[in-house]
């Protein structure tokens, strides 16, 4: 547990031969004086926290044979002249650091080098052809870097080579044909590169080979027909992710020590051998994504003899078919992964699967399974993932599944499951992904599900769920995706949804949700998809959504929204389809909605000018009208005091009784818009100053003060004139109701036209 840095030492420890400090917590840089100690034979600083660059070697260190700096945080290039002074170096391990650049040419002067480990760095460039000069090399580890180009043919000169491991690089070209010269080769690992062409037949003449990994390349062709004859010691063969074809290599069954076989994601065909059980030590069998055949999956019977089997994968072989036999429960108790998706399995899931006590993952997707989910699954205490989507399973989710404490992934998409979602699923605190979509579940979401604090993805879409969304749905703090679409959820969207700060996808479409879109949705800054379409939402689209800069997909179509569509943030990237079916929306032309009648004033100066030039004249006019009415009433009262009763009766006798149908016609059915009371007058003024007037305030109205003042004054004078005509002394001289309404509407229209023209 040593920590701190390697101390500087006066005099440099001239007699030091071995410095071994591996597996501590030492930090800081490697002191430069270390490479000045002429007596040094071995330096091991591996498995620490050292940083900085590798110091240069300035003098000959004839005794130094081993340098182990692996598993630190060293950076920079390997010193170019470092190996000019290390003629007897035998072992060099710089793996698991952050070193960059190319392999220095001086390295190939170390003719005694036996172990060269450079893996898990950021080294680049081609492997120099000078690699063939290291004829004493036995182990060469250079995987997980950025090396590229072709593998030089000069590697065939390394006749003592036992391990040649360069996986996870960018190598191209082909495997050298002379690779069969490496008679001592035990492990060949060139997986995950871009190597193409056939596998050289000479490779399978190396009887010492115990492990071959060529997975994840572009290799093609058949496997050599003599492979099993000359590989008696072969234990591991990884060929997945290539373009190989042909039948299963039957001769591999003669390799008695065989433990791992991966032929996945190729074009192999023919029958899966029924005597795979001959490989008694088999631990991994991966055949998925090929064109293998098997009648009634008879090969499973022989695999029960492989008592160490941990992974069995034969999915996505469409020509494999049959009922999953109950003897599957006799497979190894060590079996951890049983993967059999999309291979035409029919019938029910045998309850005997519950005997596989070591099972961690089971996949049976895209088959023709029927019946119930076995309750015996509940006894698989180690199970972490159940995936039986896209089948025809029926019934309910057995409550026994709630006993699987380690369950993290439950995929039951697209079946015929029904009933209630068990509330006990809330006890599965390890659950990360829950997919129950496209089934027939009813009732509401159990409130217990909001206690799944580590749930990342929740998909309950396309069921018959109803009721309100859980009020405490915001407790799912780490949720990244939630799809509750195509159900019958109702009521308002809980504001707690906005507490899901990590949410990237939210779909609530095709429900019966009401209320408005919460303003707080603008706080979900990680959102990339928001679908609220086909509900009964009302109100406006919150401007706060403009803050969602990562939003790529947005849909609020077919609701009852109104008002202006926001323009900022990601809204400039959306189209009409995102908003259609909301007839009361308005916005910029790209959305194909009408332009908005109201555009907010941009600054207080514009507001002030509007008040001065428009609002004040209108208010003044109203005040004048009020004064006129008051004066007229006073005059009328004085006249009334002077007139006799006869005069009053005579005046009344000259008035004409108005029939109801005329009054109804004149007032357009007593429409509220024709009322002249206080409320209607205020609404008329409000409507007048909030109509197309505001559309030109920022651009035209405020820059032409003379003309807009004139328009406002003309309006005020016109209204005053109507007021005077309504207040004539004699009744037959006054305007009737219909004439008043007509004149007022003409004044309004003229005012709006004048303002538009300005």
N, C-alpha and C positions, 0 to 999 in steps of 0.2 A: 504493500500500500504506500510505497514511497511516492512523494509528490515534489513539487518545486522543479527547479531546473538543474541541469548537470553543472556543477560549479567549475569556475575557472581555477586552474591549479598552477601555482608558480613553479616554473621549471618543467611543466608538461609531463610529469610521471615518466621519465626516460626508460624505466625498466618494466613498464606495464606490458604484459603479454596478452591478457584476456580481460575484456570489459563486458560483463554480462548483466544487463539491467532489464531484461524483458519482462513483460506483464506487470507493469507498475502504472503509476499515473503521473509520470514525469512529463513536464511541459517545457516550453521554450525551444531554443534552437540547438542544433548539434554543434558543440564547440569546435572551432577550426584546429585547435592544437592536437586533437585526437589523431589526425592523419599526419602528424609530425613525429609520432612515437615509432621509432624504427624497429622496436622489439615486438610491436603489436602483431598478434597472430589471428585473433578473432574479436569481433565487436558485434554484440547483439543488443540492439536497442528496440527490438520489435515490441508490438502491443503496448504502446505508450501514447502520449498525446503531443509528441514533438511536432513542431511546425517549422516554417522557413525552408531554405534550400539546402541541398547537400553541399558541404564544403569541398573545396578543391583539394587535390592531392599534389603537393609541391615537391615531394621527394620520394625516392624509391623505397617502397615497403616490401622488401623481399620475403618477409616471413608471413605477411597477411594472406590468409587463405579463405577467410569467411567474413562476409559483411551481411548483416541482417537488420535492415531498417524497415521491414514490412509492418503494415498496420499502424500507421501514424497519419499525420496530416501534412506531410512534406509537399512542397510546391516547387515550381520552377523546372528548369531543364536539368537533365543529368549532365554534370560538367563534361565538356567535350574532351578534355585531355586527362580525365580522371584515371583511365585505365592504362595510360602510358607508363605509370609508375607502380602497377600492380601485376607484375609478370607471373606470379604464382597463385593468383586468385582462383579458387576452385568453386566457391559457392557465393552467389550474389542474389539476395532476395530484397527487391524494392516494391513488392506487390502491395496492393491496398493502400495507396497514397493518392495524391493529386498531381503527380508529376506529368509534365507535358513535353512537347517537342518530339524529336526523333531519337532513335537509338544512336549514340555517338559511335563513330567509326573506330575509335580507339578500343572499344569493347572487344572487337574481333582479334585483337592482339593477345588476348588472354587464352593462350592455347591449352591451358590446363583446366579451363572452366568445365565443370561437370553439372552444376545446377544453375540455371538462369531463370529467375522468376520476376516477371514484369507485369503480371496481370492486374486488372482492376486499377488502372490509372487513366490518363488522358493522352497517352502517347499516340503518335500519328506517323504517317508516311508508309513507305514500303518496307518489307523485310529485305535488308540488303543481301545480295548474293553471297557476300562474305560470310554469311552464317555457316556456309559449308566448310569454313576454316576451323570451326570449333569441333574438331573430330573427337574430342573426349566428352562432348556434351551427352548427358544421360537424361536430364529433365529440362524441358523448355516450356515454360508457362507464360503465355502472352495474351490470354483472353481478356475480354471486356476492356478494349481500348478503341482506338480509331484507326488501326492499321488498315491499309487498303492495297489494291493492286493484286497481282497474282502471287501465289505461293511459289517461291523460287525452286527450281528443280534441284538446286545444289543441296537441298535438305537430305537427299538420298545418300550424301557422303557421311551423314551422321549415323554410322552403322551401330554405335553403342546406344543410340537414343531409345529410351524406354517410355517416355511420355512426351507427346507433342500435342499441346492443348492451346488452341487459338480461337475458341468460340467467341461469339458476340463481337465481331469486327466487321470490316467492310470488304473482305477478300472477294475477288472475282476470279474468272478463269476456271480452270479445271484442277482436279487433284492430280499431281504428277504421276505419270504412268509407272515410273520406276520405284514407286513407294514400297514395292515388295522387297526392295533391298534392305529395308530396315528390319532385319531378322530378329532384333531384340525388342521390337516395339510391343508394348503392353496396352497402352491407352492412346487412342487417337480421337481427339475432340476438336472438330471444326464446325460445330453446330452454329446456326444463326449467322450465316454469312450470305453471300450471293454467288456461291460456287455452283457451276452448272456442269452439264455433260454427264456421262455415265460413271458409275463407281468402277474404278480400275479392277479387273479380275485379280491382278497380282496382290491386291490388298488382302485377299482371303487365302493367300499362301503363307501368311505370317502366323505360324502356329502358336506363338506366344501371346497373341492378342487376347485380352480379357474384356476390353471395353471399347466399343466403337460408337461415336456419336456424330452423325452427319445430318441431324434434324435441322429443319428451318433453312434449307437452301433451295436451289433450283435443279437438283439432280434429276435425271430421267433414265429411262431404260429399265431392263430386267435386273434382278439380282443374279449374280453368277450362280451357275448350276452346281458348282462344286463347293459352295460355301461351307456346308456342314462337315465336309470331309476333313478339311484342313484347319478347322477352328475348334479343337477339342477343349480348349480352356476358356472359350467365350462365355462370359457371364451377362454382359449387357450390350444390347444392340438398339440404338435409337436412330430411326430413319424417318420419323414423322415430318410432315410439312414439306414434302417434295413432290415430284411428278413421276414417281416410280410406279410401275405396273407389273402385271403378271400374277401367278398364283402364289399362295402361301408357301414359303420355303420349308417344305416338309423335312428336309434333312436337318433342320435346326433342332428337331426333336431328339437328335442323338447327342446334343450338348448337355450332358448330365448336370453340369454346374450352372446352367442357365438360370438367371434370376429376373431379368428385366427385358421385355420386348415391347418396343413402341414402333408400330407401323402406321400410325394414324395419319389422316389427311393425305392420302395418296390415291392411286387408282388400282390398288390390288383387287383381285377378283378370285372366283372359285370358292370352294367350300372351306369353312373353318374346320380344321382337323378335329375329329372326335376323340383323339388320343392325346390331347394337350396335357392330360394328367401325368404323362411320362415325365414332364418337367416338374419333378416333385419339389424343387426348390424355388419354383416360380413365385415371384412377389408382385410383379407388375405385368399386366397384359392389356395393351392399349391398341385396339383395332378400329376405333371409330373413324367415320368419314371415309369409307371405302365402298367397294361393291361386293363384299363377301356375301355368301349365301349360307343358309343353315336351315334345314327342315326341322321344325319343332324344337329348335335350339338344343339339339342333342349334345352339343359340346359341353354344356353346363354340367352334365353328369360326371364327366371325367375330371373336371376342374375341382370337384369336391375332394380329390386326392391331394391337391396342392394346399397343404395346411398352413403355409406361410403367406398365402395370397392376400395382398393388401389393396390392390387396385384392379378392378375388372371393368373395362370399358369396351363395349361393342356397338354403341349407338350409331345412328345415321348410316346404317347399312340397310338400304331399303329392301334387299332381297333376303334378309333374315326375318323370319316370321314364326308365329306359333304362340301358344299359350305359355305364360311364364310358369314353369313347373314348381310344384311345392318343394321339390328337392333343393331349390335355391336356398332354403333354410339350412342345408347341410354344408354350405360353403364354409370356408375358414372363419373361425371366430375372430381372426385378425383382420378380416376384410373391413376396410375403411371407406372405400368408394365403390358404389355399384351404379354404373352409368349405362343406361340402356334406352336412350331417347330415340324416337323415330326409327323404329325397326319392326313395325307391324306386329307388335305384341297385342294380343286380344285377350278377352276374358277378364277375370277379376285379379286384383293384386293378392297374392297368397299371404295369408296371415303368418306363415312360417318365416317371412322376412324378419319378424320380430325376434327370431333366434340369433340374428347376426349382431351380437351384443357390442361389437367394436365399431359398428357402422357410424361414420361421420357424415356421409353425404350420399343421397339416393336421388337419381334422376330417371324419370320414366315419361318425360314429355313427349307430345306428338305421337301417341300411339292410339290404340282403340280399346283402351281399358274401360271396363264397366263395373258396376257394383259399388261397394262402399269403400271408404278409406279404412284400412284395417286398424282397429283399436290397439292391436299389438304394437303399433309404432310407438305407443306411449311408454313401452318398456325399454326403448333404445336410448339409454341415458346419455350416450356420447354424441347423439345425432345433432348436427349443426345445420343441415340443409335438407329440406324436402322439396322436391320439384316434380309435380305430377300434372303440369298444365297441359291444356289442349288434348283432353281425353273426354270420356263420357261418364265420369264418375257421378254418382247420385247420393242422395241422403244428406245428412248434416256433417259438420266437422266434429269428429269424436272428441269429447272433452278430455280423453286420455292424452291428447297431444299437448295439453297444458302441463303435463308432468315432465316434459322434456326441457329441463332448465337451461341447456346449452343451445337451444334452437335459435338460430340467428336469421335464417332465410326460409320463408314459407311461401311457395309458389303454387297456387291452385287455380290459375287463370283458365277461363274457357272450359268449364265443365258444366254439369247440371246440378251442382250442389244447391241446397235450399235450406230453409229454416232460418234460425237466428244466428248471427255471428256470436260465438260463445264469449261471454264476458270474461271467462277465465283466461282468454288470450292475453289479457292485461297482466297476467302473472309472469309472462315470458319476458323477463327484464333484459334478456340478451338479444331480443329480436331487433334486427336491423332492416330487413325488407319484408313487407307483408303485401302480397298480391292475391286478392280474392275477387278480382274483376271478372266480368262476363260470366256470372252465375245467376242464381235465382234467390239470393238472400233477401230477406224481408226485414221489416221493423226498422229500428233506428241504430245508429252507431253506438255500441256500448261505451258508456262513460269511462270504463276502466282502461280503454285503449289510450286515453290521453296520459296515462301513467307510464307509457313506454318511453322512457327518457332518452333512449339511445336509438330510436327508430329513425332511419334515414329516408326510406321510401314507403309511402302508403298509397295503395291503389285499390279502391273499392268501386270503381266505375262499372257501369252497365249491370246494375242489379235492380232491385225494387225497394231500395232503402228509402225511408221517409222520415218525417219529423225534422226538427231543427238541428243544425250542426251543433256539436258540443260547445258549450259556452267557454270551456277551458281548453279549447283546442290549441291555444297558444303555448300550452305546457310542453308540446313536442318540440323542444328548443332546437334540436339538431336536424330536424326534418329538412331534406333538400328537394323532395318532390312529393306532391300530393295530388291525386286524381280522384275526384268524387263525382265525375260527370255521369250523365245518363242515369239518373236516379229520380227520386221524387222529393228531395229535400225542400223544405219550405222555411218561411220566416226570413229575418234579416241575416246578413253575413256577420258573424261575430267579429267585433273589433279586435279580439285576441288573435285573429289570423295574422295580423300585422306584426305580432311578436315573433313570428317565424323568420328570423333575420337571415338564415342560411338558405331559405327556400329559393330554388331556381326555376321550378315549374309548378304552376298552380292552375288546375282546371276544375271549374265548378259548373261547366256548361250543361245545358239541357236538364235543368231542374225547375223548381218552382220558387226560387228565392225571390224575395221582395226587398223593399227598402232601397237605399242608395249604396253606391260603391264607397266604402269607407275612405275618408281622406287619408287615413294612416297607412293605406297601401303604398303610398309614396315612400314609406320608410323601409320597405323591403328591397333594398338596393341591389340584391343579388338576382332578382327576378329576370329570367330570360323568356319565359312563356307565361302569359296570363290570359286565360280563356274563361269569360263570364257569359258567353253567348247563350241565347235561348232560355232566358229566365223572365222574370217580371220586374226587373230592376228599374228604378225610376231615378229622377234627379239628374244632375249633371255629371259629366266625366271630370273627376277631380284634377285640377291643374298640378297637384302634387305628383301625379304620375310622370310628369316631365323629368323628374329626378332619376327615373329608372333607366340609366344609360345603357344597361346591358340587355334591355328588353328587345327581343328579336321577333317574337310572335305575340300579337295582341288581338283579342276578339271580344267585342261586346255587342255583336250583331243580334238582332231580334230581341230587343228589350223595349222599354218605354222611356228611354233616356231622352233628354232634351238639352238645349243650350249649345254652347260653342265647343267644338272639338279642339283640344289643346294642340299647339303647333310645335312646341319645343321638345327637347330631348330626342327620343327615338321616334316620336310621332311623325316626323318627316319621312320615315321609311315605310309607313303603313299605307294601305290602299282602301278603297271603298268597301271591300269585302269585310274589313274589320268592324265596320259601323252600320252596315245596311240593316234595314228592318227597324230603324229608329227614326220615324218620320219627322220628329221635332228637333233633330240635330241640325247644326249649321256649321260652316267652316270654310276653309280655303278651297279653291276649285278642285284640287287634286282628289278630294274626298267625294266629289260629285254631290255635294249638298248645297242648299242655298247659302248665299253669304249671310252672315249674321247681321241682324238689325242693330245690335248693340255691340260696339267695340269699346272696351274700357279706355278711359282717358289715360294718357301716358304720363302726364305730370301735373303738378298742382297749378302751374301757370296756365295751362290749357283750361283747367277747371275754373279758375278765376275769371278768365275771359268769357267763358260760356255763361257764367253767372251774370257778368256785367252786361253782355250784349243780348242775351236771350231771356234768361230767367227773370231778371229784374224788370224789364218791360212788361212781361206777362203778369208778374206779381203786381206791378203798378196798375195794370188794366183791371185786374180783379178788385183791387182796392178802390179804384174809381167807380166801378160798377156798384160795389157795396155802398159807397157814399151816395150815389145817385138814388139807389133804392131807398135808403134811409130818408133822404130829403123828400122824395116823392111821397113816402108814407106820412111824413109830417104835414106836407101840404094837403094831402087827402084828408087827414084827420081834421084840419082847420076848416076845409070846405064842408066836411060832413056836419060840423057844428053849425054852420050857417044855413045849410039847406033844410027845407021842410021835409016832413015825412012823405008828402005827395011827390015832391021832386025825386026823392029816392025811389019811390015806387014807379014813377014814370021812367026813370033811368033803367030800372030793372026790367020794366016791361019791354024796353027796346032790345034787350039782350036775347039772343036766340039759344034755345035749348039744344045742346049737341047730342045727337044719338050715339048710343054705345058703339055701333059698328063703325061710325066715322072716327071716333076716338081710338078704337082698336087699330084701324087701318093707319091712322096718322102716326101712331106711336110704334108701329111695327110690332104689334102684339105686346105692348107695354115692355118692350125690350129695355133692359137696364142701361144699355148704352145711350138711350135717349133721355135718361133722367137728368135733371138739372140740380139735384140736391147737392149737399156738401160732398158726399162720398163720390158721386159721379163727376163733379167738377174737379176734385183732386185727381181722380183716375185719368180724366181727360188731359189735364196738365202734365201728369206723370208720363202718360203715353206719348204726348206731343214731344217732350224733351228727351224721350228714350227711343224714338223712332229713327229713321235714317239721318236725323240731325247728327248723331254721334259718329256716324260713319265718315263724316268729312271734317270733324273738329280738328284733327291733328294735321291735316294736309291743306285744306282750303279755307275753312271757316276762320281760323285764327290768323291767317295771313292776309285776309281781305276785310279788315275791320269796318271800313266804311259801308261796304255793301251788305254785310251781315247785320250791322246795326240798323240799316234801312229796312231790311226784311223783317226784323223783329218789331221795329216801330210801326211798319205798315200793318202787321198782324195786330198789334195793340190797338191801333186806331180803328181797324175793322171791327174788332170785338166791342170797342166802345160805341161804335155806330149802331151795332145790333142792340146793345144795351139801351141806347136812347130810343130806338124804334120800338122796343118792348115797353117803354115807359111813357108813351104818349098819354096826354091827359084824357082824351076821349077813347073809350074802348074800341070803337070801330076803326080808330087810327093805329091801334097797336097791332104788331105782328102776331099771327096765331102760331100754335106749337109747331106745325109742320114747316112753316116758313122759317122759324127760328133754327130748327134743326138743319134745314137745307143750307141756310147761310153760314152757320157755324162749320159745317162740313166743307163748304167751299173755301172758307178762310183757312181751315187746317190744310187742305190739299195745296192751296196756293203757297202757304208758308213752307211746306216741305219741298215743293218744287223750287221755290226761291233759294232755299238753303242748298239743295242739290246743285243748282246752277252756280251758286257762289263757290 
